[in-house]
Amino acid sequence: MSSLDSTSAARPASTPRRAFIPSPGQIFDPVARALEVIGDRWTLVLVRQLLVGPRGFQELRVRTGIAPRVLSGRLRQLVSDGFVTTVAEGSRSLYVATERGRSLEPIISSIARWWVHTGISDLDIDVSRFDSTSPQSIMESLPFLLRDERARDTDVTFEIRLTGEGGGVWTVAIHRGQCEIRPDFADHADVRYTADARVWCGVALGSVDARDAVKRGLMTKDGAHHAMDEYFHQPSRAGKPSGARSQDDDNDPGRE
């Protein structure tokens, strides 16, 4: 072995340089950086509730089920981050979404629509777990359930009259692909549903057969041939091929 070979053999191999791994905050990732601000479990849920209108602390508790201590902390953070502010109404304070909070509406809508159109069926979610959902919650969720392709050229107004716990009267108006919900009688209703609140919740979610509800006298439908299932997804029936004739088509007593 030459002296050169001997020197080369004795020289230690160079240590590989370790790749530099930055901290998450050093990486320009719009998704990750946005979630640092709005990714808390309850942030979008609370903003979504406030997009409908001002709410008091207790009303937010009833609508979300969030524990008082957690709710108080999340609301303080939302106010601090500028997504929510408070306004006085008489002797109480209400929480209101700010302009910054309202800028989150497209994100909230996209998440809700993904869950309705894809998440329920792909994740095999049992919708019967939502039996305790209030009619008001379902009414306010209808814009997320809208079948865009069927509502695009539609102009129809439904009036929903519900009795029993959680009952009330709502107007559901679809105009050119937009759905408006308001808690009041309709100025002019093309179709009127009258039902027990629990029954209507089941029909709306797709877990109760509409024809059976009518036969049992738990729901009536008056007016034009339009039926709500023509224009709204029913979560229990998620995953059916688009355009396929569904059980809904046979269940609606007002469809000919």
C-alpha atoms as a printed R data frame, in Angstrom:
    type eleno elety resid chain resno        x      y       z
1   ATOM     1    CA   MET     A     1    0.000  0.000   0.000
2   ATOM     2    CA   SER     A     2    1.412  3.396  -0.903
3   ATOM     3    CA   SER     A     3    1.727  6.184   1.615
4   ATOM     4    CA   LEU     A     4   -1.084  8.013  -0.231
5   ATOM     5    CA   ASP     A     5   -3.405  5.031   0.099
6   ATOM     6    CA   SER     A     6   -2.537  4.719   3.787
7   ATOM     7    CA   THR     A     7   -3.355  8.366   4.425
8   ATOM     8    CA   SER     A     8   -6.712  8.091   2.607
9   ATOM     9    CA   ALA     A     9   -7.696  5.006   4.583
10  ATOM    10    CA   ALA     A    10   -6.980  6.678   7.877
11  ATOM    11    CA   ARG     A    11   -9.034  9.804   7.120
12  ATOM    12    CA   PRO     A    12  -12.527  9.560   8.703
13  ATOM    13    CA   ALA     A    13  -15.517  9.698   6.356
14  ATOM    14    CA   SER     A    14  -17.243 13.071   6.277
15  ATOM    15    CA   THR     A    15  -20.353 13.289   8.458
16  ATOM    16    CA   PRO     A    16  -23.515 13.884   6.378
17  ATOM    17    CA   ARG     A    17  -24.993 17.293   6.984
18  ATOM    18    CA   ARG     A    18  -28.354 17.155   8.671
19  ATOM    19    CA   ALA     A    19  -31.159 18.796   6.693
20  ATOM    20    CA   PHE     A    20  -32.363 22.020   8.219
21  ATOM    21    CA   ILE     A    21  -35.886 21.581   9.539
22  ATOM    22    CA   PRO     A    22  -37.604 24.892  10.190
23  ATOM    23    CA   SER     A    23  -40.212 25.435  12.841
24  ATOM    24    CA   PRO     A    24  -43.804 25.340  11.547
25  ATOM    25    CA   GLY     A    25  -44.122 29.106  11.928
26  ATOM    26    CA   GLN     A    26  -41.204 29.663   9.543
27  ATOM    27    CA   ILE     A    27  -42.922 27.878   6.654
28  ATOM    28    CA   PHE     A    28  -45.075 29.910   4.289
29  ATOM    29    CA   ASP     A    29  -48.081 27.604   4.170
30  ATOM    30    CA   PRO     A    30  -51.342 29.584   3.884
31  ATOM    31    CA   VAL     A    31  -53.432 26.678   5.181
32  ATOM    32    CA   ALA     A    32  -51.278 26.102   8.236
33  ATOM    33    CA   ARG     A    33  -50.906 29.797   9.021
34  ATOM    34    CA   ALA     A    34  -54.664 30.392   8.674
35  ATOM    35    CA   LEU     A    35  -55.435 27.478  10.970
36  ATOM    36    CA   GLU     A    36  -53.201 29.003  13.619
37  ATOM    37    CA   VAL     A    37  -55.810 31.761  13.780
38  ATOM    38    CA   ILE     A    38  -59.113 30.041  13.007
39  ATOM    39    CA   GLY     A    39  -58.293 26.365  13.578
40  ATOM    40    CA   ASP     A    40  -59.495 26.183  17.167
41  ATOM    41    CA   ARG     A    41  -62.292 23.623  17.482
42  ATOM    42    CA   TRP     A    42  -64.992 26.158  18.269
43  ATOM    43    CA   THR     A    43  -63.930 29.283  16.363
44  ATOM    44    CA   LEU     A    44  -65.782 28.623  13.104
45  ATOM    45    CA   VAL     A    45  -68.735 27.060  14.930
46  ATOM    46    CA   LEU     A    46  -69.291 30.226  16.963
47  ATOM    47    CA   VAL     A    47  -68.726 32.591  14.049
48  ATOM    48    CA   ARG     A    48  -71.194 30.543  12.014
49  ATOM    49    CA   GLN     A    49  -73.839 31.032  14.711
50  ATOM    50    CA   LEU     A    50  -73.179 34.768  14.787
51  ATOM    51    CA   LEU     A    51  -73.454 35.105  11.011
52  ATOM    52    CA   VAL     A    52  -77.181 34.504  11.463
53  ATOM    53    CA   GLY     A    53  -77.471 37.429  13.894
54  ATOM    54    CA   PRO     A    54  -76.548 38.690  17.374
55  ATOM    55    CA   ARG     A    55  -76.645 36.045  20.106
56  ATOM    56    CA   GLY     A    56  -76.445 36.088  23.889
57  ATOM    57    CA   PHE     A    57  -74.161 33.820  25.882
58  ATOM    58    CA   GLN     A    58  -76.920 31.430  26.935
59  ATOM    59    CA   GLU     A    59  -78.359 31.249  23.420
60  ATOM    60    CA   LEU     A    60  -74.932 30.288  22.079
61  ATOM    61    CA   ARG     A    61  -74.751 27.573  24.739
62  ATOM    62    CA   VAL     A    62  -78.106 26.141  23.677
63  ATOM    63    CA   ARG     A    63  -77.197 26.271  19.981
64  ATOM    64    CA   THR     A    64  -73.735 24.715  20.321
65  ATOM    65    CA   GLY     A    65  -73.706 22.675  23.533
66  ATOM    66    CA   ILE     A    66  -70.317 24.169  24.495
67  ATOM    67    CA   ALA     A    67  -69.480 24.043  28.210
68  ATOM    68    CA   PRO     A    68  -69.750 27.487  29.888
69  ATOM    69    CA   ARG     A    69  -66.067 27.840  30.795
70  ATOM    70    CA   VAL     A    70  -64.929 26.832  27.310
71  ATOM    71    CA   LEU     A    71  -67.494 29.084  25.644
72  ATOM    72    CA   SER     A    72  -66.457 32.057  27.755
73  ATOM    73    CA   GLY     A    73  -62.801 31.549  26.876
74  ATOM    74    CA   ARG     A    74  -63.462 31.119  23.146
75  ATOM    75    CA   LEU     A    75  -65.619 34.232  22.996
76  ATOM    76    CA   ARG     A    76  -62.925 36.281  24.756
77  ATOM    77    CA   GLN     A    77  -60.386 35.066  22.214
78  ATOM    78    CA   LEU     A    78  -62.689 35.829  19.277
79  ATOM    79    CA   VAL     A    79  -63.228 39.351  20.582
80  ATOM    80    CA   SER     A    80  -59.476 39.772  21.097
81  ATOM    81    CA   ASP     A    81  -58.784 38.558  17.536
82  ATOM    82    CA   GLY     A    82  -61.353 40.957  16.099
83  ATOM    83    CA   PHE     A    83  -63.770 38.348  14.731
84  ATOM    84    CA   VAL     A    84  -66.503 39.166  17.251
85  ATOM    85    CA   THR     A    85  -67.610 42.217  19.181
86  ATOM    86    CA   THR     A    86  -70.273 42.882  21.805
87  ATOM    87    CA   VAL     A    87  -73.252 45.203  21.679
88  ATOM    88    CA   ALA     A    88  -75.669 46.210  24.401
89  ATOM    89    CA   GLU     A    89  -79.313 45.274  24.188
90  ATOM    90    CA   GLY     A    90  -81.104 46.603  27.220
91  ATOM    91    CA   SER     A    91  -79.460 45.150  30.292
92  ATOM    92    CA   ARG     A    92  -77.589 42.346  28.510
93  ATOM    93    CA   SER     A    93  -74.700 42.032  26.093
94  ATOM    94    CA   LEU     A    94  -74.944 40.280  22.743
95  ATOM    95    CA   TYR     A    95  -72.137 38.909  20.608
96  ATOM    96    CA   VAL     A    96  -71.974 40.020  16.975
97  ATOM    97    CA   ALA     A    97  -69.748 38.955  14.082
98  ATOM    98    CA   THR     A    98  -67.518 41.797  12.869
99  ATOM    99    CA   GLU     A    99  -66.579 42.442   9.256
100 ATOM   100    CA   ARG     A   100  -63.509 40.267   9.842
101 ATOM   101    CA   GLY     A   101  -65.725 37.539  11.240
102 ATOM   102    CA   ARG     A   102  -68.057 37.757   8.248
103 ATOM   103    CA   SER     A   103  -65.098 37.319   5.919
104 ATOM   104    CA   LEU     A   104  -65.005 33.699   7.156
105 ATOM   105    CA   GLU     A   105  -68.476 32.952   5.726
106 ATOM   106    CA   PRO     A   106  -67.212 31.324   2.468
107 ATOM   107    CA   ILE     A   107  -64.914 29.038   4.480
108 ATOM   108    CA   ILE     A   108  -67.723 28.040   6.834
109 ATOM   109    CA   SER     A   109  -70.083 27.391   3.923
110 ATOM   110    CA   SER     A   110  -67.489 25.264   2.099
111 ATOM   111    CA   ILE     A   111  -66.837 23.139   5.193
112 ATOM   112    CA   ALA     A   112  -70.557 22.603   5.782
113 ATOM   113    CA   ARG     A   113  -71.223 21.694   2.154
114 ATOM   114    CA   TRP     A   114  -68.288 19.262   2.087
115 ATOM   115    CA   TRP     A   115  -69.652 17.469   5.137
116 ATOM   116    CA   VAL     A   116  -73.171 17.254   3.692
117 ATOM   117    CA   HIS     A   117  -72.201 16.293   0.148
118 ATOM   118    CA   THR     A   118  -69.159 14.106   0.875
119 ATOM   119    CA   GLY     A   119  -68.276 13.665   4.539
120 ATOM   120    CA   ILE     A   120  -71.429 11.941   5.743
121 ATOM   121    CA   SER     A   121  -71.288  9.131   3.191
122 ATOM   122    CA   ASP     A   122  -67.490  8.791   2.995
123 ATOM   123    CA   LEU     A   123  -67.131  8.636   6.775
124 ATOM   124    CA   ASP     A   124  -70.221  6.432   7.149
125 ATOM   125    CA   ILE     A   125  -71.755  8.727   9.751
126 ATOM   126    CA   ASP     A   126  -74.944  7.527  11.449
127 ATOM   127    CA   VAL     A   127  -77.251 10.526  11.122
128 ATOM   128    CA   SER     A   128  -79.636  9.095  13.736
129 ATOM   129    CA   ARG     A   129  -77.248 10.457  16.372
130 ATOM   130    CA   PHE     A   130  -78.701 13.896  15.603
131 ATOM   131    CA   ASP     A   131  -82.195 13.025  16.821
132 ATOM   132    CA   SER     A   132  -81.904 15.760  19.464
133 ATOM   133    CA   THR     A   133  -81.239 18.455  16.870
134 ATOM   134    CA   SER     A   134  -83.727 21.289  17.121
135 ATOM   135    CA   PRO     A   135  -85.921 22.275  14.161
136 ATOM   136    CA   GLN     A   136  -84.351 25.721  14.330
137 ATOM   137    CA   SER     A   137  -80.872 24.227  13.814
138 ATOM   138    CA   ILE     A   138  -82.043 22.288  10.782
139 ATOM   139    CA   MET     A   139  -83.838 25.321   9.336
140 ATOM   140    CA   GLU     A   140  -80.709 27.445   9.639
141 ATOM   141    CA   SER     A   141  -78.671 24.659   8.010
142 ATOM   142    CA   LEU     A   142  -80.898 24.411   4.926
143 ATOM   143    CA   PRO     A   143  -78.752 26.777   2.813
144 ATOM   144    CA   PHE     A   144  -75.887 24.271   3.238
145 ATOM   145    CA   LEU     A   145  -78.197 21.423   2.161
146 ATOM   146    CA   LEU     A   146  -79.396 23.124  -1.015
147 ATOM   147    CA   ARG     A   147  -79.150 21.085  -4.196
148 ATOM   148    CA   ASP     A   148  -77.496 23.732  -6.342
149 ATOM   149    CA   GLU     A   149  -78.216 22.075  -9.669
150 ATOM   150    CA   ARG     A   150  -81.960 21.877  -8.960
151 ATOM   151    CA   ALA     A   151  -82.351 25.246  -7.237
152 ATOM   152    CA   ARG     A   152  -80.484 27.243  -9.876
153 ATOM   153    CA   ASP     A   153  -83.576 28.263 -11.882
154 ATOM   154    CA   THR     A   154  -86.157 27.865  -9.131
155 ATOM   155    CA   ASP     A   155  -88.450 30.386  -7.501
156 ATOM   156    CA   VAL     A   156  -90.502 28.695  -4.774
157 ATOM   157    CA   THR     A   157  -91.525 29.501  -1.206
158 ATOM   158    CA   PHE     A   158  -92.272 26.958   1.506
159 ATOM   159    CA   GLU     A   159  -93.969 27.689   4.808
160 ATOM   160    CA   ILE     A   160  -93.167 25.280   7.638
161 ATOM   161    CA   ARG     A   161  -95.534 25.163  10.620
162 ATOM   162    CA   LEU     A   162  -94.294 22.942  13.431
163 ATOM   163    CA   THR     A   163  -96.001 21.987  16.666
164 ATOM   164    CA   GLY     A   164  -94.570 20.490  19.826
165 ATOM   165    CA   GLU     A   165  -91.186 21.095  21.430
166 ATOM   166    CA   GLY     A   166  -89.029 23.388  19.326
167 ATOM   167    CA   GLY     A   167  -91.964 24.258  17.103
168 ATOM   168    CA   GLY     A   168  -92.661 27.521  15.338
169 ATOM   169    CA   VAL     A   169  -93.245 28.946  11.878
170 ATOM   170    CA   TRP     A   170  -90.570 29.443   9.227
171 ATOM   171    CA   THR     A   171  -90.450 30.674   5.663
172 ATOM   172    CA   VAL     A   172  -88.021 28.907   3.337
173 ATOM   173    CA   ALA     A   173  -87.621 30.801   0.070
174 ATOM   174    CA   ILE     A   174  -85.513 29.608  -2.862
175 ATOM   175    CA   HIS     A   175  -84.817 32.154  -5.568
176 ATOM   176    CA   ARG     A   176  -82.362 31.554  -8.414
177 ATOM   177    CA   GLY     A   177  -80.086 29.291  -6.432
178 ATOM   178    CA   GLN     A   178  -80.216 31.291  -3.198
179 ATOM   179    CA   CYS     A   179  -81.972 30.067  -0.063
180 ATOM   180    CA   GLU     A   180  -83.347 32.464   2.534
181 ATOM   181    CA   ILE     A   181  -84.694 31.327   5.899
182 ATOM   182    CA   ARG     A   182  -86.685 33.526   8.249
183 ATOM   183    CA   PRO     A   183  -88.766 32.699  11.339
184 ATOM   184    CA   ASP     A   184  -92.153 34.024  10.242
185 ATOM   185    CA   PHE     A   185  -95.228 33.296   8.151
186 ATOM   186    CA   ALA     A   186  -94.725 33.536   4.397
187 ATOM   187    CA   ASP     A   187  -96.253 36.466   2.532
188 ATOM   188    CA   HIS     A   188  -97.132 33.954  -0.143
189 ATOM   189    CA   ALA     A   189  -96.395 30.258   0.226
190 ATOM   190    CA   ASP     A   190  -96.410 27.924  -2.759
191 ATOM   191    CA   VAL     A   191  -96.304 24.938  -0.405
192 ATOM   192    CA   ARG     A   192  -97.168 24.625   3.261
193 ATOM   193    CA   TYR     A   193  -96.024 21.826   5.561
194 ATOM   194    CA   THR     A   194  -97.624 21.305   8.967
195 ATOM   195    CA   ALA     A   195  -96.093 18.707  11.258
196 ATOM   196    CA   ASP     A   196  -94.962 17.673  14.681
197 ATOM   197    CA   ALA     A   197  -91.496 19.176  15.178
198 ATOM   198    CA   ARG     A   198  -89.773 15.844  15.878
199 ATOM   199    CA   VAL     A   199  -91.395 14.255  12.852
200 ATOM   200    CA   TRP     A   200  -90.372 17.100  10.561
201 ATOM   201    CA   CYS     A   201  -86.772 16.886  11.798
202 ATOM   202    CA   GLY     A   202  -86.752 13.204  10.893
203 ATOM   203    CA   VAL     A   203  -88.232 13.874   7.458
204 ATOM   204    CA   ALA     A   204  -85.767 16.700   6.790
205 ATOM   205    CA   LEU     A   205  -82.801 14.517   7.762
206 ATOM   206    CA   GLY     A   206  -84.162 11.599   5.744
207 ATOM   207    CA   SER     A   207  -84.651  9.188   8.640
208 ATOM   208    CA   VAL     A   208  -88.482  9.349   8.663
209 ATOM   209    CA   ASP     A   209  -90.623  8.308   5.707
210 ATOM   210    CA   ALA     A   210  -92.691 11.316   4.621
211 ATOM   211    CA   ARG     A   211  -95.555  9.260   3.203
212 ATOM   212    CA   ASP     A   212  -95.823  7.289   6.433
213 ATOM   213    CA   ALA     A   213  -95.850 10.522   8.447
214 ATOM   214    CA   VAL     A   214  -98.757 11.808   6.359
215 ATOM   215    CA   LYS     A   215 -100.686  8.536   6.658
216 ATOM   216    CA   ARG     A   216 -100.313  8.701  10.432
217 ATOM   217    CA   GLY     A   217 -101.541 12.282  10.520
218 ATOM   218    CA   LEU     A   218  -98.228 13.653  11.785
219 ATOM   219    CA   MET     A   219  -97.614 15.822   8.732
220 ATOM   220    CA   THR     A   220  -99.681 17.502   6.037
221 ATOM   221    CA   LYS     A   221  -98.628 19.133   2.764
222 ATOM   222    CA   ASP     A   222 -100.769 21.678   0.953
223 ATOM   223    CA   GLY     A   223 -100.294 23.710  -2.198
224 ATOM   224    CA   ALA     A   224  -98.251 23.175  -5.361
225 ATOM   225    CA   HIS     A   225  -96.542 19.934  -6.369
226 ATOM   226    CA   HIS     A   226  -93.100 21.186  -5.289
227 ATOM   227    CA   ALA     A   227  -91.535 19.160  -2.472
228 ATOM   228    CA   MET     A   228  -88.627 20.195  -0.277
229 ATOM   229    CA   ASP     A   229  -86.640 17.038  -1.003
230 ATOM   230    CA   GLU     A   230  -86.446 18.189  -4.634
231 ATOM   231    CA   TYR     A   231  -84.212 21.043  -3.531
232 ATOM   232    CA   PHE     A   232  -82.468 19.885  -0.347
233 ATOM   233    CA   HIS     A   233  -80.123 17.007   0.448
234 ATOM   234    CA   GLN     A   234  -81.337 14.680   3.178
235 ATOM   235    CA   PRO     A   235  -78.276 13.578   5.188
236 ATOM   236    CA   SER     A   236  -79.584 10.078   5.938
237 ATOM   237    CA   ARG     A   237  -79.769  9.478   2.199
238 ATOM   238    CA   ALA     A   238  -76.266 10.786   1.459
239 ATOM   239    CA   GLY     A   239  -74.237  8.836  -1.073
240 ATOM   240    CA   LYS     A   240  -77.019  8.128  -3.582
241 ATOM   241    CA   PRO     A   241  -75.975  8.644  -7.200
242 ATOM   242    CA   SER     A   242  -76.768 12.137  -8.452
243 ATOM   243    CA   GLY     A   243  -79.908 12.195 -10.564
244 ATOM   244    CA   ALA     A   244  -81.053  8.746  -9.489
245 ATOM   245    CA   ARG     A   245  -84.675  8.346  -8.514
246 ATOM   246    CA   SER     A   246  -84.675  8.234  -4.728
247 ATOM   247    CA   GLN     A   247  -87.106  7.007  -2.140
248 ATOM   248    CA   ASP     A   248  -87.895 10.680  -1.586
249 ATOM   249    CA   ASP     A   249  -89.521 10.770  -5.024
250 ATOM   250    CA   ASP     A   250  -91.990  8.092  -3.923
251 ATOM   251    CA   ASN     A   251  -92.439  9.397  -0.390
252 ATOM   252    CA   ASP     A   252  -93.736 12.847  -1.157
253 ATOM   253    CA   PRO     A   253  -97.527 12.703  -1.055
254 ATOM   254    CA   GLY     A   254  -97.847 15.948  -3.015
255 ATOM   255    CA   ARG     A   255  -95.815 14.781  -6.002
256 ATOM   256    CA   GLU     A   256  -97.673 13.415  -9.007
